Amino acid sequence: MSFLNPLFLMGLAAAAIPIVIHLLTRRRPREVMFPSLEFLSEVNQNEIRRLRIKQWLLLALRTLAVAAIALAMARPALKGAVGRASRAATTVVALCDRSGSMGASGASGATLVAEARRLVEDLFTTLGPADELLLVPYDRGPQPVTPRPSADLARMRAAVQSLVPTASTTDHVRALEFAAQALAESHALNRELFWISDFQQTGLPHGAGSFVAPEGPWARTRIYLVPLVPRSRANVALTDAALAPTESGTALAVTGVSFGAQPGDLAVAVADAKGDLGRGFLNLPERGETATLLPLTRIPEDGGVASIPDDALALDNRRVFAAGRAGTLRVLLREDGPPSPLRLALEAGSPASGLEVETVDAAQLAARLADADVLVLNDLERLGPAELQAVLDYYRSGGSVLLAFGARADATFWNSMLGEMGAGSLGPASRSPAGSAWRLMRATAGHPALAGFPARPGEPLSTARFEQVREFAAASGARTLLEFDRAHPALVESPRAMVLLAPLDPSASDLAVSGAFLPLVHQVVKVLGRGTAAASLAPGDRYGAPATTGAWRIVDDEGRDVPSELVATGGAARLLSAPLERPGLYRVLRAGQLRNTFAVNPDPRESNLDPIPEAALTRAFPPGRVQVVRAGEDLVRRVREARYGRELWGWFVVIALILLVAETVIARWGMAGAIPKPARAA
């Protein structure tokens, strides 16, 4: 047994007080001589012995009661840490999840982050004078309040009060890696990890089945898992909203995902700053994705928002979209001859497609490049000197270029430009063997230009057949996204440039009439223009665009400035924002004039509220090191019992009360019979 307040053991000396009082008040009987004993009743010797036993019993009860109170104040603990560790300082690392899913309501009606704040406040009360704590809020990455464990509780309490759910995704592994490093650097004998989270399953990159804690001093650390449970895990999320062309006008393509929600029609409303734009319904399954087209009464000038009724998670019930001329990418197309399949694909659905295409000739190219987001050069034999210089200046200043090569391209001319772009070198045309043809194969996974295409690396992207392709040797720094075979790349990416080597001439391939052609072209151009093929950026992304002279600003939907800077890399100037954390519609201004609008929306992965199974969490750590603490349990008691043992002060208080009650009962017992009855009058 150990004592958490050993100084109070000095109170045991107070147990001698009843003994001292007893000794001081004890009197020896005086001998008095009487002339006659006839008026004295006979003394009962048995009664005298009974009274003496009663007095000694009362003395023992009073002494033990005082001793029990003194022991309770000393806070005895059973089976606690022994040796130096029982009195050593403790280093505590508290991981506190604040990702988007922590905005869901808990059983108490408050958000899960609010419940996490209360738990961290309770954790503060367990710290001793020599203990240190490192508070680490995290979402897609850890953001520690202090660089290392600290005893500055005032600073940490202020940080706890400012904890709110973000719109970012969860990354449990990165948070655990940070905690492992902090605990490994600690020199304290006692180390503890508190992990407070809803333990969202999508926070693990490879799923719960393969979850293993990163390397760390887990065998020497007490680990507390505090799972926070939302009131309901049934959730519906809007995952996409983008303008789409229709035969009758413009509509909004809305996509939603259901995670265990009630199947049936779900109302969707669309509005912008001027008012309602349209209404409709999503036909929800219990689980899975669904989509609908909502006709719009008008095209919004800058953008709008689609919304559904509130449910388990409010974060994903709104989807912002950019629209209008400022919400589209300006694509400048340079080609010779009649409209090509590439031009028709780029212009399809404009402006609802998000692309605004302008075709120019050699004389117009230099003048129109200043306003272009993406330049497309389609199967040109060569460029004139003025054009070449304009294209190089545009690329060097941060512009993005798509080069599509067919049979007409002069490899000798283009290789100097391709070398400057770090893409590679163009070779002659090659034909497939008689009776065979190449297929367009995916060469890499996870690239935004190929989002939505189901093929895995090594599988065909479409059914299109190619009988003639251009030879191409990719540079060492370039990345092959699509290929015909290992020796023949089809789509190569280099910084701010992509090279398309899939010929569109009907005599060479049927790609132009395949279903994959139009979405592939649109996604490639959107990735070049804004870094993603999605209709919006995700929290944590940066907005970037070529920047010319002038004063540039980025403002959010409330008119607040977003930190941004002009960055020059490799001779190219780009406007680059700070990471964008808040969902909403943003505006880019140049010299006070609207230049562009773009949307930021939550990542759909954060909408799935399914948790990691507790068995998988506990298996990830060494056996016997993990304790699961439920919300609502006495966290302070559990922590103190683990550090110092099971506290017994409550039992000693109960024992003291029982002793005092017993003393009172015994003291009063027999008093009624000892009082003499008054004599009756004759």
C-alpha positions as CSV (number, residue, x, y, z in Angstrom):
1,M,0.0,0.0,0.0
2,S,1.2,3.5,-0.8
3,F,-0.1,7.0,0.2
4,L,-0.7,9.8,-2.2
5,N,-0.6,12.5,0.6
6,P,1.9,10.9,3.1
7,L,2.2,14.1,5.1
8,F,-1.4,13.5,6.4
9,L,-0.1,10.4,8.2
10,M,1.0,12.7,10.9
11,G,-2.6,13.0,11.7
12,L,-2.4,9.5,13.2
13,A,-1.0,11.3,16.3
14,A,-4.4,12.7,16.8
15,A,-5.6,9.1,17.6
16,A,-3.9,9.5,20.9
17,I,-6.2,12.4,21.9
18,P,-9.1,10.1,23.1
19,I,-6.5,8.1,25.2
20,V,-5.1,11.2,26.8
21,I,-8.5,12.5,27.6
22,H,-9.4,9.2,29.1
23,L,-6.3,9.1,31.2
24,L,-6.7,12.7,32.4
25,T,-10.4,12.3,33.3
26,R,-10.0,9.0,35.0
27,R,-10.4,9.3,38.8
28,R,-9.7,6.8,41.5
29,P,-12.6,6.4,44.1
30,R,-12.1,8.1,47.4
31,E,-12.6,6.2,50.7
32,V,-15.3,7.8,52.9
33,M,-16.1,6.5,56.4
34,F,-19.8,6.1,57.2
35,P,-21.1,5.4,60.7
36,S,-23.7,3.1,59.2
37,L,-24.0,1.3,55.9
38,E,-27.7,0.6,56.2
39,F,-28.6,3.3,53.7
40,L,-26.2,2.1,51.0
41,S,-27.3,-0.4,48.4
42,E,-25.2,-3.4,47.8
43,V,-22.7,-2.9,45.0
44,N,-22.9,-5.3,42.1
45,Q,-19.4,-6.4,41.1
46,N,-20.6,-7.7,37.7
47,E,-22.0,-4.2,36.9
48,I,-18.7,-2.6,37.6
49,R,-16.8,-5.0,35.3
50,R,-19.4,-4.3,32.5
51,L,-18.9,-0.6,32.9
52,R,-15.2,-0.9,32.6
53,I,-15.4,-3.0,29.4
54,K,-17.8,-0.4,27.9
55,Q,-15.4,2.4,28.7
56,W,-12.4,0.6,27.1
57,L,-14.6,-0.3,24.0
58,L,-15.6,3.4,23.6
59,L,-12.0,4.4,23.9
60,A,-11.0,2.0,21.2
61,L,-13.8,3.1,18.8
62,R,-12.9,6.8,19.2
63,T,-9.2,6.1,18.7
64,L,-9.8,4.0,15.6
65,A,-12.3,6.6,14.1
66,V,-9.7,9.3,14.4
67,A,-7.0,7.1,12.9
68,A,-9.3,6.1,10.0
69,I,-10.0,9.8,9.2
70,A,-6.2,10.5,9.3
71,L,-5.6,7.6,6.9
72,A,-8.3,8.7,4.5
73,M,-6.7,12.2,4.3
74,A,-3.4,10.5,3.5
75,R,-5.2,8.8,0.5
76,P,-3.9,5.2,0.6
77,A,-3.7,3.4,-2.7
78,L,-3.5,-0.4,-3.2
79,K,-1.4,-2.1,-5.9
80,G,0.1,1.1,-7.2
81,A,3.4,1.8,-8.8
82,V,6.3,0.9,-6.6
83,G,9.8,2.3,-6.3
84,R,11.0,5.4,-7.9
85,A,8.2,5.4,-10.6
86,S,5.5,5.9,-7.9
87,R,7.0,9.3,-7.0
88,A,8.5,10.3,-10.4
89,A,7.2,12.9,-12.8
90,T,4.8,11.9,-15.6
91,T,4.9,13.0,-19.2
92,V,1.5,13.0,-20.8
93,V,0.8,13.3,-24.6
94,A,-2.8,14.0,-25.3
95,L,-4.0,13.5,-29.0
96,C,-7.2,15.4,-29.5
97,D,-9.0,14.7,-32.8
98,R,-10.6,17.9,-34.3
99,S,-11.2,16.8,-37.9
100,G,-14.5,17.4,-39.7
101,S,-16.3,14.3,-38.3
102,M,-15.8,15.6,-34.8
103,G,-18.4,18.2,-35.5
104,A,-21.1,15.5,-35.2
105,S,-23.4,15.7,-32.2
106,G,-22.7,13.4,-29.3
107,A,-25.2,11.8,-26.9
108,S,-25.3,15.0,-24.8
109,G,-26.3,17.1,-27.7
110,A,-23.0,18.9,-27.8
111,T,-20.4,18.3,-30.6
112,L,-17.8,15.6,-30.1
113,V,-15.1,18.3,-30.0
114,A,-17.0,19.9,-27.0
115,E,-16.9,16.6,-25.2
116,A,-13.2,16.3,-26.0
117,R,-12.6,19.7,-24.5
118,R,-14.3,18.6,-21.2
119,L,-12.2,15.4,-21.1
120,V,-8.9,17.4,-21.6
121,E,-10.0,19.7,-18.7
122,D,-10.4,16.6,-16.5
123,L,-7.0,15.4,-17.6
124,F,-5.5,18.7,-16.3
125,T,-6.7,17.9,-12.8
126,T,-4.6,14.7,-12.7
127,L,-1.3,16.5,-13.2
128,G,1.1,16.9,-10.3
129,P,3.6,19.8,-9.7
130,A,6.3,17.9,-11.6
131,D,4.2,16.5,-14.4
132,E,4.3,17.8,-18.0
133,L,1.7,17.6,-20.8
134,L,1.9,17.9,-24.5
135,L,-1.5,18.8,-26.0
136,V,-1.7,17.8,-29.7
137,P,-4.9,18.7,-31.7
138,Y,-4.8,17.0,-35.1
139,D,-6.8,16.5,-38.3
140,R,-4.8,15.8,-41.5
141,G,-1.7,16.5,-39.4
142,P,-0.7,17.2,-35.8
143,Q,-0.7,20.8,-34.6
144,P,0.9,20.7,-31.0
145,V,0.1,23.6,-28.7
146,T,3.7,23.7,-27.5
147,P,6.9,22.4,-29.1
148,R,7.5,20.0,-26.2
149,P,5.7,18.8,-23.1
150,S,5.0,21.7,-20.7
151,A,3.6,22.5,-17.3
152,D,2.1,25.8,-18.5
153,L,-1.5,24.9,-17.8
154,A,-2.8,28.4,-18.4
155,R,-1.6,28.3,-22.0
156,M,-3.0,24.9,-22.6
157,R,-6.4,25.7,-21.1
158,A,-6.6,28.7,-23.5
159,A,-5.8,26.4,-26.4
160,V,-8.5,23.9,-25.2
161,Q,-11.2,26.5,-25.2
162,S,-10.3,27.5,-28.8
163,L,-10.7,23.9,-30.0
164,V,-13.3,23.7,-32.8
165,P,-13.9,21.1,-35.5
166,T,-12.2,21.9,-38.8
167,A,-13.2,20.9,-42.3
168,S,-10.2,18.7,-42.9
169,T,-9.8,15.0,-43.1
170,T,-8.4,12.7,-40.4
171,D,-4.9,11.1,-40.4
172,H,-4.6,9.0,-37.2
173,V,-1.2,7.5,-38.3
174,R,0.6,10.9,-38.6
175,A,-0.8,11.9,-35.2
176,L,0.5,8.7,-33.6
177,E,3.9,9.1,-35.2
178,F,4.2,12.5,-33.6
179,A,3.1,11.2,-30.2
180,A,5.6,8.3,-30.4
181,Q,8.4,10.7,-31.1
182,A,7.4,13.0,-28.2
183,L,7.2,10.1,-25.8
184,A,10.5,8.6,-27.0
185,E,12.3,11.9,-26.3
186,S,10.9,12.2,-22.8
187,H,13.2,11.3,-19.8
188,A,10.3,10.8,-17.4
189,L,9.9,7.3,-15.8
190,N,6.1,7.5,-16.3
191,R,4.7,8.1,-19.8
192,E,1.1,8.2,-20.8
193,L,-0.8,8.6,-24.1
194,F,-4.3,9.9,-24.1
195,W,-6.0,9.5,-27.5
196,I,-9.4,11.2,-27.7
197,S,-11.2,10.7,-31.0
198,D,-14.2,9.3,-32.7
199,F,-11.7,6.9,-34.3
200,Q,-13.1,7.4,-37.8
201,Q,-12.1,4.4,-40.0
202,T,-11.3,6.6,-43.0
203,G,-8.5,8.2,-41.0
204,L,-6.4,5.1,-41.7
205,P,-4.8,5.0,-45.1
206,H,-5.2,1.2,-45.6
207,G,-8.2,0.4,-43.4
208,A,-8.6,-1.0,-39.9
209,G,-7.6,-4.5,-40.8
210,S,-3.9,-3.7,-41.3
211,F,-3.6,-1.1,-38.7
212,V,-0.4,-1.3,-36.7
213,A,0.8,1.5,-34.4
214,P,4.0,3.2,-35.6
215,E,7.2,2.4,-33.8
216,G,7.4,4.0,-30.4
217,P,8.0,3.4,-26.6
218,W,4.5,1.8,-26.3
219,A,5.8,-1.0,-24.0
220,R,6.8,1.6,-21.5
221,T,3.7,3.8,-21.9
222,R,0.2,3.6,-20.4
223,I,-2.2,4.1,-23.3
224,Y,-5.8,5.4,-22.8
225,L,-8.2,5.3,-25.7
226,V,-11.2,7.6,-25.2
227,P,-13.8,6.8,-28.0
228,L,-16.4,9.5,-28.6
229,V,-19.6,8.2,-30.1
230,P,-21.9,10.4,-32.3
231,R,-25.6,10.3,-31.6
232,S,-26.1,8.7,-35.0
233,R,-23.8,7.4,-37.6
234,A,-26.4,7.5,-40.4
235,N,-25.2,10.4,-42.5
236,V,-25.8,11.9,-46.0
237,A,-23.2,14.0,-47.7
238,L,-23.2,16.1,-50.8
239,T,-20.0,15.1,-52.6
240,D,-20.2,17.1,-55.8
241,A,-22.0,20.0,-57.4
242,A,-21.1,21.4,-60.8
243,L,-22.9,23.1,-63.7
244,A,-23.9,20.7,-66.5
245,P,-25.3,21.5,-70.0
246,T,-28.7,20.1,-70.9
247,E,-30.9,20.4,-74.0
248,S,-33.3,22.8,-72.3
249,G,-30.6,25.0,-70.7
250,T,-28.3,24.7,-67.7
251,A,-28.6,22.4,-64.8
252,L,-26.7,21.6,-61.7
253,A,-25.3,18.0,-61.5
254,V,-25.5,17.1,-57.8
255,T,-24.0,13.9,-56.3
256,G,-24.7,12.6,-52.8
257,V,-23.6,9.6,-50.8
258,S,-25.6,7.8,-48.1
259,F,-24.0,6.1,-45.1
260,G,-26.8,4.1,-43.5
261,A,-29.5,6.8,-44.0
262,Q,-33.2,6.2,-44.5
263,P,-33.7,5.4,-48.2
264,G,-36.0,7.6,-50.2
265,D,-36.2,11.1,-51.7
266,L,-34.1,13.8,-50.1
267,A,-34.8,17.5,-50.9
268,V,-32.0,19.6,-52.4
269,A,-32.1,23.4,-52.7
270,V,-29.8,25.5,-54.8
271,A,-29.3,29.2,-54.3
272,D,-26.8,32.1,-54.8
273,A,-26.4,35.5,-53.3
274,K,-29.5,36.8,-55.2
275,G,-31.9,34.0,-54.2
276,D,-33.2,30.6,-55.1
277,L,-31.9,28.9,-58.3
278,G,-33.8,25.6,-58.2
279,R,-35.0,22.7,-56.1
280,G,-35.1,18.9,-56.6
281,F,-34.6,15.5,-55.0
282,L,-31.9,12.9,-54.6
283,N,-33.2,9.3,-54.6
284,L,-31.1,8.0,-51.7
285,P,-30.2,4.3,-51.3
286,E,-29.4,3.1,-47.7
287,R,-25.8,3.0,-48.6
288,G,-24.0,4.2,-51.8
289,E,-23.9,7.1,-54.2
290,T,-26.7,8.8,-56.1
291,A,-26.9,11.7,-58.5
292,T,-29.4,14.0,-60.1
293,L,-29.7,17.0,-62.5
294,L,-31.5,20.0,-61.0
295,P,-32.7,22.5,-63.6
296,L,-31.7,26.1,-62.8
297,T,-33.9,29.2,-63.4
298,R,-30.7,31.1,-64.3
299,I,-27.0,30.8,-64.4
300,P,-25.4,32.3,-61.3
301,E,-22.8,35.1,-61.9
302,D,-20.1,33.9,-59.6
303,G,-21.3,30.7,-58.0
304,G,-23.8,29.2,-55.6
305,V,-24.5,26.5,-53.0
306,A,-26.5,23.3,-53.0
307,S,-27.8,22.2,-49.6
308,I,-29.8,19.4,-47.9
309,P,-31.5,19.2,-44.5
310,D,-29.3,18.9,-41.4
311,D,-28.4,15.3,-40.3
312,A,-25.7,13.7,-38.2
313,L,-22.9,15.9,-39.6
314,A,-23.7,19.4,-40.7
315,L,-20.3,19.9,-42.4
316,D,-21.2,18.0,-45.6
317,N,-24.8,19.2,-46.0
318,R,-23.6,22.2,-48.2
319,R,-21.7,22.1,-51.5
320,V,-20.4,25.3,-53.0
321,F,-19.7,25.6,-56.7
322,A,-18.1,28.3,-58.9
323,A,-19.9,29.5,-62.0
324,G,-20.0,32.3,-64.5
325,R,-17.0,33.6,-66.6
326,A,-14.9,34.1,-63.5
327,G,-15.6,30.5,-62.4
328,T,-14.2,28.9,-65.6
329,L,-10.8,28.2,-66.8
330,R,-9.7,30.2,-69.8
331,V,-8.3,27.8,-72.4
332,L,-6.4,29.2,-75.4
333,L,-6.3,26.7,-78.3
334,R,-3.8,27.0,-81.1
335,E,-4.3,24.7,-84.1
336,D,-4.3,24.8,-87.9
337,G,-7.0,23.7,-90.3
338,P,-10.7,22.9,-89.6
339,P,-12.0,22.2,-86.0
340,S,-10.3,19.1,-84.7
341,P,-11.7,16.4,-82.4
342,L,-9.6,18.0,-79.6
343,R,-11.2,21.4,-80.1
344,L,-14.7,19.9,-80.3
345,A,-14.1,18.0,-77.0
346,L,-12.8,21.1,-75.2
347,E,-15.8,23.2,-76.3
348,A,-18.3,20.6,-75.4
349,G,-20.7,21.9,-72.7
350,S,-18.9,25.2,-72.3
351,P,-19.3,27.3,-70.1
352,A,-21.1,24.8,-67.8
353,S,-18.2,22.4,-68.3
354,G,-16.0,24.9,-66.4
355,L,-13.9,25.6,-69.5
356,E,-14.0,28.7,-71.7
357,V,-12.3,27.9,-75.0
358,E,-10.9,30.5,-77.4
359,T,-9.2,29.4,-80.7
360,V,-6.5,31.7,-82.1
361,D,-4.2,31.8,-85.1
362,A,-0.5,32.6,-85.2
363,A,-1.2,36.4,-85.3
364,Q,-3.5,36.4,-82.2
365,L,-1.6,34.0,-80.0
366,A,0.9,36.4,-78.3
367,A,-1.8,39.0,-77.6
368,R,-4.3,36.6,-76.0
369,L,-1.8,34.6,-73.8
370,A,-1.9,37.1,-71.0
371,D,-5.5,36.1,-70.0
372,A,-5.1,32.3,-70.5
373,D,-5.1,29.8,-67.7
374,V,-4.0,27.0,-70.0
375,L,-2.5,27.0,-73.5
376,V,-3.2,24.0,-75.8
377,L,-1.0,23.4,-78.8
378,N,-2.6,20.8,-81.0
379,D,-0.6,18.9,-83.6
380,L,1.3,21.9,-85.0
381,E,4.2,21.3,-87.4
382,R,6.1,24.1,-85.8
383,L,5.7,27.7,-84.4
384,G,6.9,30.9,-85.9
385,P,9.7,32.8,-84.1
386,A,7.3,35.3,-82.5
387,E,4.9,32.5,-81.4
388,L,7.7,30.5,-80.0
389,Q,9.0,33.3,-77.9
390,A,5.5,34.2,-76.7
391,V,4.9,30.5,-75.6
392,L,8.2,30.3,-73.8
393,D,7.6,33.6,-72.0
394,Y,4.2,32.3,-71.0
395,Y,5.5,29.1,-69.7
396,R,8.4,30.7,-67.9
397,S,6.0,33.2,-66.2
398,G,4.1,30.3,-64.7
399,G,1.6,29.3,-67.4
400,S,0.5,25.8,-68.1
401,V,0.7,24.1,-71.5
402,L,-0.8,21.0,-73.1
403,L,1.0,19.7,-76.2
404,A,-0.8,17.2,-78.4
405,F,1.3,15.6,-81.0
406,G,0.1,13.8,-84.1
407,A,1.7,12.9,-87.4
408,R,2.4,16.5,-88.5
409,A,4.6,17.6,-85.5
410,D,8.3,18.3,-86.5
411,A,10.3,16.5,-83.8
412,T,13.5,18.5,-84.5
413,F,11.6,21.8,-83.7
414,W,9.7,20.7,-80.7
415,N,12.4,18.9,-78.8
416,S,14.1,22.2,-77.7
417,M,10.9,23.3,-76.0
418,L,10.2,19.8,-74.6
419,G,13.7,19.9,-73.1
420,E,13.2,23.2,-71.4
421,M,9.9,21.9,-69.9
422,G,11.7,18.8,-68.6
423,A,9.3,16.5,-70.5
424,G,11.5,14.5,-72.9
425,S,12.1,14.2,-76.6
426,L,9.8,13.4,-79.5
427,G,10.6,10.8,-82.0
428,P,9.1,9.5,-85.3
429,A,5.7,7.9,-85.8
430,S,5.4,4.1,-85.4
431,R,2.7,1.8,-86.8
432,S,1.5,-1.3,-85.0
433,P,2.1,-4.8,-86.6
434,A,-0.5,-5.9,-89.1
435,G,-3.7,-7.2,-87.5
436,S,-2.9,-5.7,-84.1
437,A,-3.3,-2.4,-82.3
438,W,-2.2,-0.6,-79.1
439,R,-4.5,0.1,-76.2
440,L,-4.4,3.1,-73.9
441,M,-3.2,1.7,-70.6
442,R,-3.0,3.4,-67.2
443,A,0.6,3.7,-66.0
444,T,0.1,5.2,-62.6
445,A,-2.5,5.4,-59.8
446,G,-4.0,8.2,-57.8
447,H,-3.4,11.1,-60.3
448,P,-6.3,13.6,-60.4
449,A,-6.2,13.7,-64.3
450,L,-7.4,10.0,-64.2
451,A,-9.9,10.4,-61.4
452,G,-13.1,8.4,-62.1
453,F,-11.5,6.0,-64.5
454,P,-11.8,2.5,-63.0
455,A,-8.8,1.0,-64.6
456,R,-5.8,0.1,-62.4
457,P,-2.2,0.4,-63.5
458,G,-1.6,-2.0,-66.4
459,E,-5.2,-2.2,-67.4
460,P,-6.8,-0.5,-70.5
461,L,-8.4,2.9,-69.9
462,S,-10.8,2.5,-72.8
463,T,-11.6,0.3,-75.7
464,A,-10.0,2.6,-78.2
465,R,-7.5,1.1,-80.6
466,F,-4.3,2.8,-81.9
467,E,-2.6,1.8,-85.1
468,Q,-0.1,4.6,-85.2
469,V,1.6,6.5,-82.3
470,R,4.6,8.9,-81.8
471,E,7.8,7.7,-80.3
472,F,8.7,9.6,-77.1
473,A,11.5,9.3,-74.6
474,A,10.3,10.7,-71.3
475,A,12.9,12.7,-69.3
476,S,14.0,11.4,-65.9
477,G,12.0,14.0,-64.0
478,A,8.8,13.5,-66.0
479,R,6.0,11.1,-65.0
480,T,4.2,8.8,-67.4
481,L,0.4,8.7,-66.7
482,L,-0.8,6.7,-69.7
483,E,1.1,4.4,-72.0
484,F,0.6,2.2,-75.0
485,D,3.3,-0.2,-73.7
486,R,6.5,0.2,-71.7
487,A,8.3,1.6,-74.7
488,H,5.6,4.0,-75.9
489,P,4.2,6.7,-73.4
490,A,0.8,8.1,-74.2
491,L,0.4,10.9,-71.6
492,V,3.5,12.4,-69.9
493,E,3.5,15.0,-67.2
494,S,6.3,17.5,-66.3
495,P,6.1,20.7,-64.3
496,R,3.1,22.8,-65.6
497,A,3.0,20.8,-68.8
498,M,1.5,17.6,-70.2
499,V,2.3,15.9,-73.5
500,L,-0.5,13.9,-75.2
501,L,0.9,11.4,-77.7
502,A,-2.4,9.7,-78.6
503,P,-3.1,10.5,-82.2
504,L,-6.7,11.7,-83.0
505,D,-6.6,11.2,-86.7
506,P,-9.3,8.6,-87.6
507,S,-6.8,6.8,-89.7
508,A,-4.5,6.3,-86.7
509,S,-7.0,5.7,-83.8
510,D,-10.7,5.7,-82.8
511,L,-10.0,7.5,-79.5
512,A,-11.9,10.6,-80.5
513,V,-15.2,8.6,-80.7
514,S,-14.6,6.6,-77.5
515,G,-16.4,7.5,-74.2
516,A,-13.2,8.1,-72.4
517,F,-12.0,10.9,-74.7
518,L,-14.0,13.9,-73.6
519,P,-13.6,13.4,-69.8
520,L,-9.9,12.7,-70.2
521,V,-9.3,15.9,-72.1
522,H,-11.4,18.0,-69.7
523,Q,-9.6,16.5,-66.6
524,V,-6.1,17.0,-68.1
525,V,-6.8,20.7,-68.8
526,K,-8.4,21.3,-65.4
527,V,-5.4,19.7,-63.6
528,L,-3.1,21.9,-65.6
529,G,-5.2,25.0,-64.8
530,R,-5.9,24.5,-61.1
531,G,-4.1,21.4,-59.9
532,T,-7.2,19.2,-59.7
533,A,-9.9,17.9,-61.9
534,A,-12.5,18.1,-59.2
535,A,-15.0,20.9,-59.3
536,S,-13.5,22.4,-56.1
537,L,-10.4,22.4,-53.9
538,A,-10.3,20.6,-50.6
539,P,-9.4,22.1,-47.2
540,G,-5.7,22.3,-46.9
541,D,-5.2,22.9,-50.7
542,R,-3.5,26.0,-52.0
543,Y,-4.8,28.0,-54.9
544,G,-2.3,28.7,-57.6
545,A,-2.4,30.6,-60.9
546,P,-0.1,32.4,-63.3
547,A,0.4,35.9,-62.1
548,T,1.1,38.9,-64.2
549,T,1.9,42.4,-63.1
550,G,-0.6,44.1,-60.8
551,A,-1.9,44.0,-57.2
552,W,-3.4,40.5,-56.5
553,R,-5.8,39.6,-53.6
554,I,-7.8,36.5,-52.6
555,V,-10.9,37.0,-50.5
556,D,-13.3,34.5,-48.9
557,D,-17.1,34.6,-49.0
558,E,-17.1,37.0,-46.1
559,G,-14.8,39.5,-47.8
560,R,-11.8,38.6,-45.6
561,D,-8.3,38.6,-47.2
562,V,-6.6,35.2,-47.5
563,P,-2.8,35.3,-47.1
564,S,-1.2,34.9,-50.5
565,E,2.1,35.7,-52.2
566,L,3.7,35.9,-55.6
567,V,6.2,33.0,-55.9
568,A,8.9,32.9,-58.5
569,T,10.3,29.5,-59.2
570,G,12.4,28.7,-62.2
571,G,11.7,32.1,-63.7
572,A,7.9,31.6,-63.4
573,A,5.7,33.9,-61.3
574,R,2.6,32.4,-59.7
575,L,0.0,33.6,-57.2
576,L,0.0,31.1,-54.4
577,S,-2.4,31.2,-51.4
578,A,-1.9,29.9,-47.9
579,P,-3.6,26.6,-47.2
580,L,-7.4,27.1,-47.5
581,E,-9.0,25.8,-44.4
582,R,-12.6,27.0,-44.6
583,P,-15.2,25.7,-47.1
584,G,-16.7,28.5,-49.2
585,L,-16.6,30.5,-52.4
586,Y,-13.3,32.5,-52.9
587,R,-12.6,35.4,-55.3
588,V,-9.4,36.3,-56.9
589,L,-8.9,40.0,-57.6
590,R,-6.3,41.7,-59.8
591,A,-6.1,45.5,-59.3
592,G,-9.5,45.4,-57.7
593,Q,-11.2,43.6,-60.6
594,L,-12.6,40.1,-60.4
595,R,-10.2,37.7,-62.1
596,N,-11.4,34.3,-60.9
597,T,-13.7,32.4,-58.5
598,F,-13.1,29.0,-57.0
599,A,-14.8,26.8,-54.5
600,V,-13.4,24.9,-51.4
601,N,-15.5,22.0,-50.1
602,P,-14.9,19.2,-47.5
603,D,-13.4,16.0,-48.6
604,P,-16.1,13.3,-49.0
605,R,-14.0,10.8,-47.0
606,E,-14.8,12.7,-43.8
607,S,-18.5,12.0,-44.2
608,N,-18.2,8.2,-43.4
609,L,-18.7,8.1,-39.6
610,D,-18.0,4.3,-39.2
611,P,-15.3,3.8,-36.5
612,I,-12.3,1.6,-36.2
613,P,-13.2,-1.5,-34.2
614,E,-11.9,-1.4,-30.6
615,A,-10.4,-4.8,-31.1
616,A,-8.2,-3.5,-33.9
617,L,-7.2,-0.5,-31.9
618,T,-6.1,-2.5,-28.9
619,R,-4.3,-5.1,-31.1
620,A,-2.2,-2.3,-32.5
621,F,-0.4,-1.8,-29.2
622,P,1.5,-4.2,-26.9
623,P,-0.7,-6.5,-24.8
624,G,-1.8,-5.1,-21.5
625,R,-0.8,-1.5,-22.2
626,V,-4.2,-0.2,-23.4
627,Q,-7.2,0.9,-21.3
628,V,-10.5,2.0,-23.0
629,V,-12.2,4.9,-21.1
630,R,-15.8,5.6,-22.1
631,A,-17.1,9.1,-22.2
632,G,-19.0,9.7,-19.0
633,E,-16.7,7.5,-16.9
634,D,-14.6,9.0,-14.1
635,L,-11.4,9.7,-16.1
636,V,-9.6,11.3,-13.1
637,R,-10.2,8.2,-10.9
638,R,-9.1,5.8,-13.7
639,V,-5.9,7.8,-14.3
640,R,-4.9,8.1,-10.6
641,E,-5.6,4.4,-10.0
642,A,-3.3,3.5,-12.9
643,R,-0.6,5.8,-11.7
644,Y,-0.7,5.2,-8.0
645,G,-3.0,2.3,-7.5
646,R,-6.6,1.9,-6.4
647,E,-7.4,4.6,-3.9
648,L,-8.9,3.4,-0.6
649,W,-9.7,6.8,1.1
650,G,-13.4,6.3,0.6
651,W,-13.4,3.0,2.4
652,F,-11.6,4.6,5.4
653,V,-14.1,7.4,5.5
654,V,-16.9,4.8,5.6
655,I,-15.0,2.9,8.3
656,A,-14.7,6.1,10.4
657,L,-18.4,6.8,10.1
658,I,-19.3,3.2,11.1
659,L,-17.0,3.5,14.1
660,L,-18.5,6.8,15.2
661,V,-22.1,5.4,14.8
662,A,-21.1,2.4,16.8
663,E,-19.5,4.6,19.5
664,T,-22.7,6.7,19.8
665,V,-24.9,3.6,20.1
666,I,-22.7,1.9,22.7
667,A,-22.4,5.1,24.7
668,R,-26.2,5.5,24.9
669,W,-26.8,1.9,25.6
670,G,-27.9,1.3,29.2
671,M,-28.3,5.1,29.9
672,A,-32.1,4.8,30.4
673,G,-31.8,2.2,33.1
674,A,-29.1,4.1,34.9
675,I,-31.3,7.1,35.6
676,P,-33.1,6.7,38.9
677,K,-36.9,7.0,38.9
678,P,-38.4,9.7,41.1
679,A,-40.1,8.5,44.4
680,R,-43.9,8.6,44.5
681,A,-45.5,10.8,47.1
682,A,-47.1,9.0,50.0
